[in-house]
Amino acid sequence: MTSQRLYRVTFQNQGQVYEIYARNVSHGSIMGFVEVEKLVFGEKTTVLVDPGEEKLKTEFEHVVRTYIPLHAVVRIDEVAKPGPARITTASGESSKVTPFPLYTPTGGQHKK
């Protein structure tokens, strides 16, 4: 019996860092995006409920696959078993994630 691969995908989304687990991760068919499908969340076998993981479960409830912009991906790890999916804040001194500098257009006017 072969075990299915499992990936931990860490990415930035609106000033927060998301950490999710998925069975399939690929470069996908849309250039500049990472395709993530078959999301894995913890089982409800304990009395304790993690509110961060519940928020992610709700956000991705009916999602078959999601496309994450390549520049938002912090890292992708192949792991042996899933941990808790979580959302952390990306801003502040304690952050371990440095945001990728984004291009901001100047409004189309050129300086002469």
Secondary structure as UniProt FT lines:
FT   STRAND          7..13
FT   TURN            14..15
FT   STRAND          16..26
FT   TURN            31..32
FT   STRAND          33..40
FT   HELIX           51..59
FT   TURN            60..62
FT   STRAND          65..69
FT   HELIX           70..72
FT   STRAND          73..78
FT   STRAND          86..89
FT   TURN            93..94
//
